[in-house]
Amino acid sequence: MKLLIEDWLESQQLDQESSSNFTESFVCFKVGAYKAALLFAYLGFMGVVRARISSANAPAGLTAAEWATIQNNVRSAETWDKAVFTAIQKKQTHPIFLVADDLRHQTAYWKDRRNDCAHSKANKIVAAHVEAFYAFLESNLSKFVVNGSRPATVARILNFYNPSITPPGLPIAPIIQDVPHAVAVNELDAFLTELAVEFDNRRNAVEQALNQESKQKQAFLSGVFQFGTDDLKDAGSRHLAAHAVVAVAFLRAYPQHAPALGGFPANIRQLWHDFLFTTSNDDFPLFATLLRTGLIPQAEVQEAVRRIVSRSHSSVPTGLDEDTLRQSGFFDEIERGIVVDDKLADFAWAQCGKVTNHQAPRRPSYISKPGAEDLRTLRLAALSVASAE
């Protein structure tokens, strides 16, 4: 039997030692060893906070020497758990964690229950205690972020994309996986917005001259959807939904991430209805992805196909995209225009698909309907005739 908390913790990308402690807790809980389960879960919790303190820069108001002392204490095998608890409880002058007093009180409560387990005290520990602590972790683990970590993480990400500091080819994954340790969940939206502004300000001369989106920003967002936690991915999706132009440019570059907008059906419709094939970009990979992943509701597929057929005159789909388009009726719509309406002869239709009050010449009755190979040629011709002209 797999516990729900196991799935949740797997998405948190914890350090190996903390993960091991939580695994031990789950094993003990399943066999009814509830004291051991709570003890190992508490050690896992303390371990996560310890790792965040160890990897963070000094919080505002603390000197480098003061912070180094705290970090050394949490790394010490003899004092680390006491030092972590003290760091959580510190709230005067320069707090290390910006958490509510209630959360500090809850941490103290669970420390006492940990002592009940470790020292065989008379207080009974049952399954409900362990389940309540699991719920505490799920609700609050993300809130234990070292004060001042966010600015340091922003700088770390920007430095990663600075070729003067970081050589090309290094993976972004480790940095993105550290974001939950440095940025509280309720700050993720502001964090991504701050980074977007910084990336825009650092666009190269070509991107600025052509008013293009930052390639570095797009690469970072791709990393968010590839390596981020569920909370970070959700924040990335909200960022795209709130910035349509950014979303279009990003999904053209990384169409595989189109499902990031799956929770925003109005944005998906706006994407294919208003943006695709309105420029010289080949948008077939993105449009095919929308169809393939079911992001366009079945009731809207025919409308979407007809709208794209009327625009997609300068590109030709290939490979998997061609198969997806065929299954969605794309080529049937082109065939209807060629065979039924004879629109291939109407260059207004061939070029942009807009026929207004103009009836194209009918096919003479002595010309037979095209065969399969001829029809394929005509289908491709209808897509490319504008560039040929």
TAZISUL-V41931 format. One record per residue. N is the residue number from 1. RES is the residue in one letter. PHI is phi in radians with two decimals (* if undefined). OMEGA is omega in whole degrees, -180 to 180 (* if undefined). D_CENTER is the distance of its C-alpha to the mean C-alpha in Angstrom with 1 decimal. Layout:
# TAZISUL-V41931
N | RES | PHI | OMEGA | D_CENTER
N | RES | PHI | OMEGA | D_CENTER
This chain:
# TAZISUL-V41931
1 | M | * | 179 | 29.4
2 | K | -1.78 | -180 | 25.8
3 | L | -1.35 | 178 | 25.1
4 | L | -1.08 | -179 | 22.2
5 | I | -1.12 | 179 | 21.6
6 | E | -1.13 | 178 | 21.2
7 | D | -1.10 | -179 | 18.0
8 | W | -1.12 | -178 | 16.6
9 | L | -1.19 | 178 | 17.7
10 | E | -1.07 | -179 | 16.3
11 | S | -1.43 | -176 | 12.8
12 | Q | -1.55 | 176 | 13.9
13 | Q | 0.93 | -177 | 14.6
14 | L | -1.50 | 175 | 18.1
15 | D | -1.19 | -172 | 20.9
16 | Q | -1.09 | -178 | 23.3
17 | E | -1.13 | 179 | 26.2
18 | S | -1.14 | 179 | 24.4
19 | S | -1.04 | 180 | 22.9
20 | S | -1.11 | 179 | 26.5
21 | N | -1.12 | 178 | 28.0
22 | F | -1.14 | 178 | 25.7
23 | T | -1.06 | 177 | 26.6
24 | E | -1.07 | 179 | 30.2
25 | S | -1.08 | -178 | 29.8
26 | F | -1.13 | 179 | 28.5
27 | V | -1.08 | -179 | 31.4
28 | C | -1.13 | -179 | 33.9
29 | F | -1.09 | -176 | 32.8
30 | K | -1.18 | 180 | 33.1
31 | V | -1.80 | 175 | 36.7
32 | G | 1.52 | 177 | 37.7
33 | A | -1.55 | -168 | 37.9
34 | Y | -1.27 | 176 | 36.4
35 | K | -1.11 | 178 | 37.7
36 | A | -1.12 | 180 | 36.2
37 | A | -1.08 | -180 | 32.9
38 | L | -1.21 | -180 | 32.7
39 | L | -1.10 | 180 | 33.9
40 | F | -1.19 | 178 | 31.3
41 | A | -1.14 | 178 | 28.5
42 | Y | -1.15 | 177 | 29.8
43 | L | -1.09 | 176 | 29.9
44 | G | -1.09 | 178 | 26.3
45 | F | -1.07 | 179 | 25.4
46 | M | -1.07 | 179 | 27.7
47 | G | -1.13 | 178 | 26.3
48 | V | -1.09 | 180 | 22.7
49 | V | -1.13 | 177 | 24.2
50 | R | -1.03 | -179 | 26.5
51 | A | -1.10 | -179 | 23.7
52 | R | -1.22 | 177 | 22.0
53 | I | -1.15 | -176 | 25.5
54 | S | -1.12 | -175 | 26.3
55 | S | -1.71 | -174 | 23.3
56 | A | -1.60 | 170 | 23.4
57 | N | -1.35 | -178 | 25.5
58 | A | -1.09 | 176 | 28.4
59 | P | -1.12 | 180 | 27.8
60 | A | -1.01 | 177 | 29.5
61 | G | 1.69 | 178 | 33.3
62 | L | -1.75 | 177 | 33.6
63 | T | -1.31 | 178 | 35.3
64 | A | -1.05 | -180 | 34.1
65 | A | -1.18 | 179 | 37.0
66 | E | -1.10 | -180 | 36.3
67 | W | -1.17 | 178 | 32.7
68 | A | -1.10 | 178 | 33.9
69 | T | -1.12 | 179 | 36.3
70 | I | -1.10 | -180 | 33.6
71 | Q | -1.13 | 178 | 31.4
72 | N | -1.11 | 180 | 34.5
73 | N | -1.15 | -179 | 35.4
74 | V | -1.34 | 177 | 32.1
75 | R | -1.60 | -178 | 32.4
76 | S | -1.28 | -179 | 36.0
77 | A | -1.11 | -177 | 36.6
78 | E | -1.46 | -170 | 39.3
79 | T | -2.08 | -166 | 37.8
80 | W | -1.09 | -176 | 34.0
81 | D | -1.16 | 177 | 33.6
82 | K | -1.16 | -179 | 36.1
83 | A | -1.16 | 179 | 34.5
84 | V | -1.15 | 179 | 31.0
85 | F | -1.06 | 178 | 32.5
86 | T | -1.08 | 179 | 34.5
87 | A | -1.12 | 179 | 31.5
88 | I | -1.13 | -175 | 29.8
89 | Q | -1.36 | -178 | 33.1
90 | K | -1.12 | 180 | 33.7
91 | K | -2.40 | -180 | 33.6
92 | Q | -1.48 | 174 | 36.6
93 | T | 1.16 | -176 | 36.5
94 | H | -2.30 | -178 | 33.3
95 | P | -1.13 | 177 | 31.0
96 | I | -1.46 | 178 | 28.5
97 | F | -2.11 | 178 | 26.1
98 | L | -1.58 | 180 | 25.9
99 | V | -2.10 | -180 | 26.1
100 | A | -1.21 | 178 | 28.5
101 | D | -1.02 | 180 | 32.0
102 | D | -1.04 | -180 | 31.4
103 | L | -1.22 | 175 | 28.6
104 | R | -1.15 | 179 | 31.0
105 | H | -1.14 | 179 | 33.7
106 | Q | -1.12 | 177 | 31.6
107 | T | -1.06 | 178 | 30.9
108 | A | -1.11 | 178 | 34.6
109 | Y | -1.05 | -177 | 35.3
110 | W | -1.26 | 172 | 33.2
111 | K | -1.11 | 178 | 34.9
112 | D | -1.11 | 179 | 38.2
113 | R | -1.20 | 175 | 37.2
114 | R | -1.08 | 179 | 36.2
115 | N | -1.14 | 175 | 39.7
116 | D | -1.00 | -178 | 41.2
117 | C | -1.27 | -173 | 39.7
118 | A | -1.25 | -174 | 40.5
119 | H | -1.95 | 176 | 44.0
120 | S | 0.91 | 178 | 45.1
121 | K | -1.31 | -172 | 45.9
122 | A | -1.25 | -179 | 47.4
123 | N | -1.05 | -179 | 44.4
124 | K | -1.38 | 177 | 43.2
125 | I | -1.97 | -178 | 39.6
126 | V | -2.12 | -178 | 38.4
127 | A | -1.01 | -178 | 35.3
128 | A | -1.09 | 177 | 34.5
129 | H | -1.08 | -178 | 34.2
130 | V | -1.14 | 180 | 31.7
131 | E | -1.10 | 178 | 29.6
132 | A | -1.16 | 178 | 29.8
133 | F | -1.21 | 174 | 28.6
134 | Y | -1.02 | 179 | 25.6
135 | A | -1.14 | 176 | 24.8
136 | F | -1.04 | 180 | 25.3
137 | L | -1.09 | -177 | 22.8
138 | E | -1.10 | -178 | 20.1
139 | S | -1.42 | -166 | 20.9
140 | N | -2.22 | -176 | 21.4
141 | L | -0.99 | -178 | 20.1
142 | S | -1.21 | -178 | 17.1
143 | K | -1.44 | -178 | 19.9
144 | F | -1.50 | -179 | 21.7
145 | V | -2.06 | -178 | 20.4
146 | V | -1.09 | 179 | 23.1
147 | N | -0.98 | 179 | 24.3
148 | G | 1.62 | -178 | 23.6
149 | S | -1.25 | -176 | 20.7
150 | R | -1.05 | 179 | 18.2
151 | P | -1.03 | 179 | 20.5
152 | A | -1.14 | 179 | 20.9
153 | T | -1.22 | 175 | 17.2
154 | V | -1.02 | 180 | 16.9
155 | A | -1.09 | 180 | 20.0
156 | R | -1.11 | 180 | 18.9
157 | I | -1.19 | 179 | 15.8
158 | L | -1.10 | 178 | 18.2
159 | N | -1.14 | 178 | 20.8
160 | F | -1.05 | -178 | 18.7
161 | Y | -1.61 | 176 | 18.6
162 | N | -1.71 | -176 | 22.3
163 | P | -1.12 | 177 | 24.4
164 | S | -1.29 | -177 | 27.3
165 | I | -1.93 | -175 | 25.7
166 | T | -2.05 | 178 | 23.4
167 | P | -1.18 | -180 | 24.6
168 | P | -1.17 | 175 | 22.5
169 | G | 1.69 | 178 | 21.1
170 | L | -1.32 | -178 | 19.8
171 | P | -1.37 | 176 | 16.4
172 | I | -1.47 | -173 | 13.6
173 | A | -0.91 | -178 | 12.4
174 | P | -1.04 | -180 | 15.0
175 | I | -1.21 | -179 | 14.1
176 | I | -1.13 | 179 | 10.4
177 | Q | -1.22 | 176 | 11.8
178 | D | -1.52 | -176 | 14.4
179 | V | -0.99 | -180 | 12.4
180 | P | -1.07 | 179 | 13.0
181 | H | -1.42 | -174 | 16.6
182 | A | -2.12 | -176 | 17.0
183 | V | -2.25 | 179 | 15.2
184 | A | -1.14 | -177 | 16.1
185 | V | -0.99 | -178 | 13.7
186 | N | -1.30 | 177 | 15.7
187 | E | -1.91 | -174 | 15.3
188 | L | -1.10 | 180 | 11.5
189 | D | -1.08 | 179 | 11.8
190 | A | -1.15 | 178 | 14.9
191 | F | -1.07 | 180 | 13.5
192 | L | -1.17 | 177 | 11.0
193 | T | -1.11 | 178 | 13.9
194 | E | -1.06 | 179 | 16.3
195 | L | -1.12 | 180 | 14.5
196 | A | -1.04 | 178 | 14.3
197 | V | -1.09 | 180 | 18.0
198 | E | -1.11 | 178 | 18.9
199 | F | -1.09 | 179 | 17.4
200 | D | -1.10 | 180 | 19.3
201 | N | -1.19 | -178 | 22.4
202 | R | -1.82 | 178 | 22.2
203 | R | -1.04 | 179 | 22.1
204 | N | -1.34 | -174 | 24.9
205 | A | -1.07 | -179 | 28.1
206 | V | -1.17 | 180 | 27.2
207 | E | -1.08 | 178 | 24.0
208 | Q | -1.21 | -178 | 25.9
209 | A | -1.12 | -179 | 28.9
210 | L | -1.65 | -179 | 27.1
211 | N | 0.95 | 180 | 24.7
212 | Q | -1.64 | 175 | 21.7
213 | E | -1.21 | 180 | 18.1
214 | S | -1.16 | 177 | 17.5
215 | K | -1.14 | 179 | 16.6
216 | Q | -1.17 | 178 | 15.5
217 | K | -1.09 | -180 | 13.0
218 | Q | -1.15 | 178 | 11.6
219 | A | -1.12 | 179 | 11.7
220 | F | -1.14 | 179 | 9.9
221 | L | -1.08 | 177 | 6.9
222 | S | -1.08 | 177 | 7.2
223 | G | -1.11 | 178 | 7.5
224 | V | -1.03 | -177 | 4.5
225 | F | -1.32 | 180 | 2.8
226 | Q | -1.57 | -171 | 6.4
227 | F | -2.10 | -174 | 7.7
228 | G | -1.30 | 173 | 6.0
229 | T | -1.23 | 179 | 7.7
230 | D | -1.04 | 179 | 7.3
231 | D | -1.12 | 180 | 8.3
232 | L | -1.21 | 177 | 6.0
233 | K | -1.09 | 178 | 2.9
234 | D | -1.07 | 177 | 6.1
235 | A | -1.12 | 176 | 7.2
236 | G | -1.09 | 178 | 5.0
237 | S | -1.11 | 178 | 6.2
238 | R | -1.11 | 179 | 9.5
239 | H | -1.11 | 179 | 9.7
240 | L | -1.13 | -179 | 9.8
241 | A | -1.10 | -178 | 12.1
242 | A | -1.51 | -176 | 14.3
243 | H | -2.36 | -172 | 14.8
244 | A | -1.06 | -178 | 16.0
245 | V | -1.13 | 176 | 17.4
246 | V | -1.07 | -178 | 14.3
247 | A | -1.10 | -178 | 12.4
248 | V | -1.10 | -179 | 15.4
249 | A | -1.10 | -179 | 15.7
250 | F | -1.16 | -177 | 12.2
251 | L | -1.27 | 172 | 12.3
252 | R | -1.14 | 180 | 15.9
253 | A | -1.36 | -177 | 14.9
254 | Y | -2.33 | -176 | 12.0
255 | P | -1.07 | -180 | 13.1
256 | Q | -1.12 | -179 | 11.5
257 | H | -1.67 | 178 | 8.1
258 | A | -0.96 | 178 | 10.3
259 | P | -1.02 | 177 | 9.5
260 | A | -1.06 | 178 | 6.5
261 | L | -1.69 | -178 | 9.8
262 | G | -1.04 | 180 | 11.6
263 | G | -1.52 | -177 | 12.4
264 | F | -2.28 | -175 | 14.0
265 | P | -1.04 | 179 | 16.9
266 | A | -1.13 | 178 | 18.8
267 | N | -1.22 | 177 | 16.2
268 | I | -1.11 | 180 | 16.3
269 | R | -1.11 | 179 | 20.0
270 | Q | -1.06 | -179 | 20.2
271 | L | -1.04 | -178 | 18.3
272 | W | -1.40 | -176 | 20.9
273 | H | -1.34 | -171 | 23.7
274 | D | -1.95 | -170 | 23.7
275 | F | -1.98 | -173 | 21.8
276 | L | -1.15 | 178 | 22.0
277 | F | 1.05 | 173 | 25.2
278 | T | -1.72 | 177 | 26.4
279 | T | -2.29 | -180 | 26.4
280 | S | -1.41 | -179 | 27.5
281 | N | -1.18 | 172 | 24.1
282 | D | -1.45 | -176 | 24.0
283 | D | -1.71 | 179 | 21.5
284 | F | -1.07 | 179 | 22.5
285 | P | -1.03 | -180 | 19.6
286 | L | -1.25 | -180 | 17.2
287 | F | -1.09 | 179 | 19.8
288 | A | -1.14 | 177 | 20.4
289 | T | -1.12 | 178 | 16.8
290 | L | -1.03 | 179 | 16.9
291 | L | -1.24 | -174 | 20.2
292 | R | -1.13 | -178 | 19.4
293 | T | -1.60 | 178 | 16.4
294 | G | 1.25 | -180 | 18.6
295 | L | -1.27 | 172 | 16.5
296 | I | -1.61 | -179 | 19.9
297 | P | -0.96 | -177 | 22.2
298 | Q | -0.97 | -180 | 25.2
299 | A | -1.19 | -178 | 27.5
300 | E | -1.87 | -174 | 26.0
301 | V | -1.07 | -178 | 25.8
302 | Q | -1.08 | 178 | 29.4
303 | E | -1.08 | -180 | 29.0
304 | A | -1.12 | -180 | 25.9
305 | V | -1.06 | -179 | 27.8
306 | R | -1.10 | -180 | 30.8
307 | R | -1.20 | -180 | 29.0
308 | I | -1.24 | 177 | 27.3
309 | V | -1.01 | -178 | 30.7
310 | S | -1.25 | -177 | 32.4
311 | R | -2.03 | -166 | 30.2
312 | S | -1.43 | -172 | 29.2
313 | H | -1.61 | -172 | 32.4
314 | S | -1.93 | -179 | 31.5
315 | S | -2.34 | 179 | 29.2
316 | V | -2.24 | -180 | 29.8
317 | P | -1.25 | 180 | 27.3
318 | T | -2.41 | 171 | 27.7
319 | G | 0.96 | -177 | 26.9
320 | L | -1.07 | 180 | 24.4
321 | D | -1.09 | 179 | 23.6
322 | E | -1.10 | 179 | 27.3
323 | D | -1.11 | 180 | 27.6
324 | T | -1.09 | -179 | 24.8
325 | L | -1.14 | 179 | 26.5
326 | R | -1.10 | -180 | 29.9
327 | Q | -1.13 | -179 | 28.9
328 | S | -1.61 | 177 | 27.6
329 | G | 1.51 | -178 | 31.0
330 | F | -1.11 | -178 | 30.1
331 | F | -1.26 | 174 | 33.2
332 | D | -1.12 | 178 | 35.3
333 | E | -1.18 | 176 | 34.7
334 | I | -1.16 | 179 | 35.8
335 | E | -1.07 | 179 | 38.8
336 | R | -1.05 | 179 | 39.7
337 | G | -1.16 | -177 | 39.8
338 | I | -1.37 | -171 | 41.9
339 | V | -1.46 | -175 | 44.2
340 | V | -1.45 | -175 | 44.6
341 | D | -1.72 | -178 | 44.4
342 | D | 0.89 | -177 | 45.4
343 | K | -1.39 | 177 | 42.8
344 | L | -1.06 | 179 | 42.7
345 | A | -1.33 | -180 | 46.0
346 | D | -1.69 | -175 | 44.5
347 | F | -1.16 | 175 | 42.8
348 | A | -1.11 | 177 | 41.3
349 | W | -1.28 | -177 | 39.3
350 | A | -1.08 | -176 | 38.7
351 | Q | -1.49 | -177 | 37.3
352 | C | -2.45 | 175 | 35.2
353 | G | 1.33 | -178 | 36.0
354 | K | -1.85 | 178 | 37.7
355 | V | -1.92 | -177 | 41.2
356 | T | -2.09 | 177 | 43.1
357 | N | 0.93 | 179 | 46.6
358 | H | -2.31 | 180 | 47.3
359 | Q | -1.71 | 179 | 48.4
360 | A | -1.14 | 179 | 47.9
361 | P | -1.02 | -180 | 51.1
362 | R | -1.33 | 177 | 51.4
363 | R | -1.22 | 178 | 51.6
364 | P | -1.01 | -174 | 55.3
365 | S | -1.14 | -177 | 56.3
366 | Y | -1.49 | 177 | 57.6
367 | I | -1.59 | -176 | 54.2
368 | S | -1.33 | 178 | 52.7
369 | K | -1.16 | -177 | 49.1
370 | P | -1.05 | 173 | 47.0
371 | G | -1.34 | -174 | 46.5
372 | A | -1.08 | -179 | 43.2
373 | E | -1.17 | 178 | 43.0
374 | D | -1.10 | -178 | 44.2
375 | L | -1.16 | 177 | 41.7
376 | R | -1.11 | 179 | 38.8
377 | T | -1.06 | 180 | 40.4
378 | L | -1.18 | 178 | 40.7
379 | R | -1.05 | -180 | 37.1
380 | L | -1.21 | 178 | 35.9
381 | A | -1.13 | 179 | 38.6
382 | A | -1.10 | 180 | 37.4
383 | L | -1.40 | -172 | 34.0
384 | S | -1.92 | -173 | 35.6
385 | V | -1.11 | -180 | 38.8
386 | A | -1.12 | -180 | 37.6
387 | S | -1.22 | 177 | 36.9
388 | A | -1.16 | 179 | 40.2
389 | E | -1.30 | * | 42.0
